[in-house]
Structures are given as C-alpha cells and as structure tokens.
Amino acid sequence: MEETEAEEQRQFSHRQRLKAAVHYTVGCLCNEVALDKQVQFNKQTVAAIAEVTFRQCENFAKDLEMFARHAKRSTVTTEDVKLLARRSNSLLKYITEKNEEIAQLNLERKAKKKRKPEDESSHSGEPDAEVVDSES
C-alpha cells in the first residue's frame, strides 16, 4: 500500500515538474511574441496557454502510443508522428523534411564508419578483420 502511494506521489511530482517546464517555456515564447508584436500577455493568459499546451501534448502522446500499438509495435516511429501531423500541411512538411535530413546524416555517418576501417587497413596492409581485432 505504501509503495503504491509513493509511486503515485512520484508520478504526481514528475507531472508537476513537466507542467512547470511547459509553463516556463510558454512564458518565454509569450515574452518573445510580446516584444516582436508589441502586445502584452497577462499571467492568466500565459497560464491558460500553458495548460492547453500541456493537455494537447498528453493527447498527442496517447495518440502516438495508439498508432504504434495499432501497428503492433512498442516503439513510436516517425511515421506515427507524420500520421499525427497529417491535418497540418505545414507541420507535416516540416516533419518530413527534418526526418529526411536526419536520415541523410545517418547515412553519411554510416558511410564514414565503413570507410574508416578500410582506410586504416589500406595504410597498414592488413585485412579488415585484423584491424578490428587489434582495436578491441
């Protein structure tokens, strides 16, 4: 019983810290907009925007979990995120572009890793397997 209460308290504390972080970030964004557009946001407005943002993030997380589960996966993928963003063309385009950039960077890193052992073996005159063995 005490373990359950301790876990609930831990989850509540974690949730409160997340909410505070969202509130802080929303406040910073509102300050930027206020400076840029010469408008003011009162504290209640910032708090309301933060609360709506937090609830929307919770909904997004639940939807992403359900998309992955529907696909019989335990991991959320970028395809799930694209599905979530499907109603916003600009957001979907942004996510797709960023995903392609990340995929390209990953391919370049893999290519560099493959070339590195080849370069080392060509300098030493040893086969790749021996180079790998000597590095470990």
C-alpha positions as CSV (number, residue, x, y, z in Angstrom):
1,M,0.0,0.0,0.0
2,E,2.8,2.4,0.9
3,E,4.6,1.5,-2.3
4,T,1.6,2.5,-4.3
5,E,1.2,5.8,-2.6
6,A,4.9,6.5,-3.0
7,E,4.7,5.7,-6.7
8,E,1.6,7.9,-7.1
9,Q,3.4,10.7,-5.3
10,R,6.4,10.3,-7.6
11,Q,4.2,10.4,-10.7
12,F,2.4,13.5,-9.4
13,S,5.7,15.2,-8.7
14,H,7.0,14.3,-12.1
15,R,3.8,15.6,-13.7
16,Q,4.0,18.9,-11.8
17,R,7.7,19.4,-12.9
18,L,6.7,18.8,-16.5
19,K,3.8,21.3,-16.2
20,A,6.2,23.8,-14.7
21,A,8.6,23.4,-17.5
22,V,5.8,23.8,-20.1
23,H,4.6,26.9,-18.3
24,Y,8.1,28.4,-18.2
25,T,8.6,27.7,-21.9
26,V,5.2,29.1,-22.9
27,G,6.1,32.2,-20.8
28,C,9.3,32.7,-22.6
29,L,7.6,32.3,-26.0
30,C,4.9,34.8,-25.0
31,N,7.6,37.3,-24.0
32,E,9.3,36.9,-27.4
33,V,6.0,37.4,-29.2
34,A,5.2,40.4,-26.9
35,L,8.5,42.1,-27.8
36,D,8.1,41.3,-31.5
37,K,4.4,42.3,-31.9
38,Q,4.2,45.0,-29.2
39,V,1.5,43.2,-27.3
40,Q,1.2,42.1,-23.7
41,F,0.2,38.7,-22.2
42,N,-1.2,38.7,-18.7
43,K,-0.4,35.9,-16.3
44,Q,-3.8,34.2,-16.6
45,T,-3.4,34.1,-20.4
46,V,0.1,32.6,-20.2
47,A,-1.2,30.0,-17.7
48,A,-4.2,29.2,-19.9
49,I,-1.9,28.7,-23.0
50,A,0.4,26.5,-20.9
51,E,-2.5,24.4,-19.7
52,V,-3.9,23.9,-23.1
53,T,-0.4,23.1,-24.5
54,F,0.2,20.5,-21.7
55,R,-3.2,18.8,-22.3
56,Q,-2.6,18.8,-26.1
57,C,0.8,17.2,-25.6
58,E,-0.8,14.5,-23.4
59,N,-3.4,13.8,-26.2
60,F,-0.6,13.7,-28.8
61,A,1.3,11.2,-26.6
62,K,-1.8,8.9,-26.2
63,D,-2.5,9.1,-30.0
64,L,1.1,8.2,-30.8
65,E,1.0,5.3,-28.4
66,M,-2.2,4.0,-30.0
67,F,-0.8,4.4,-33.6
68,A,2.2,2.3,-32.6
69,R,0.0,-0.3,-30.8
70,H,-2.3,-0.5,-33.8
71,A,0.7,-1.3,-36.0
72,K,1.7,-4.0,-33.4
73,R,4.8,-2.1,-32.4
74,S,6.0,-1.0,-29.0
75,T,8.0,1.9,-30.4
76,V,6.7,5.2,-31.8
77,T,8.2,5.9,-35.2
78,T,8.4,9.0,-37.4
79,E,5.6,7.5,-39.5
80,D,3.4,7.7,-36.4
81,V,4.4,11.4,-35.9
82,K,3.6,12.1,-39.6
83,L,0.2,10.5,-39.1
84,L,-0.4,12.7,-36.1
85,A,0.5,15.8,-38.1
86,R,-1.5,14.9,-41.2
87,R,-4.1,17.7,-40.6
88,S,-1.4,20.5,-40.7
89,N,0.2,20.6,-44.1
90,S,3.0,22.9,-43.0
91,L,3.8,20.8,-39.9
92,L,3.7,17.6,-41.9
93,K,6.1,19.2,-44.5
94,Y,8.4,20.3,-41.7
95,I,8.5,16.9,-40.0
96,T,9.1,15.1,-43.3
97,E,12.0,17.5,-44.2
98,K,13.6,17.1,-40.8
99,N,13.2,13.3,-41.0
100,E,14.9,13.2,-44.4
101,E,17.7,15.4,-43.1
102,I,18.3,13.1,-40.1
103,A,18.2,10.0,-42.4
104,Q,20.7,11.6,-44.7
105,L,23.0,12.4,-41.8
106,N,22.7,8.9,-40.5
107,L,23.7,7.5,-44.0
108,E,26.7,9.8,-44.1
109,R,27.8,8.7,-40.6
110,K,27.5,5.0,-41.6
111,A,29.5,5.6,-44.8
112,K,32.2,7.3,-42.8
113,K,32.4,4.4,-40.3
114,K,32.7,1.9,-43.2
115,R,35.4,4.0,-44.9
116,K,37.4,4.4,-41.7
117,P,38.3,0.7,-41.2
118,E,39.1,0.5,-45.0
119,D,41.3,3.5,-44.8
120,E,43.2,2.1,-41.8
121,S,43.6,-1.4,-43.5
122,S,44.9,0.2,-46.7
123,H,47.6,2.0,-44.8
124,S,48.7,-0.9,-42.7
125,G,48.3,-3.6,-45.5
126,E,46.3,-5.8,-43.1
127,P,42.9,-7.3,-43.8
128,D,39.9,-5.6,-42.2
129,A,39.3,-8.4,-39.7
130,E,42.8,-8.0,-38.2
131,V,42.3,-4.2,-37.9
132,V,39.1,-4.7,-36.0
133,D,40.7,-7.3,-33.7
134,S,43.6,-5.1,-32.9
135,E,41.3,-2.2,-32.0
136,S,39.4,-4.2,-29.4
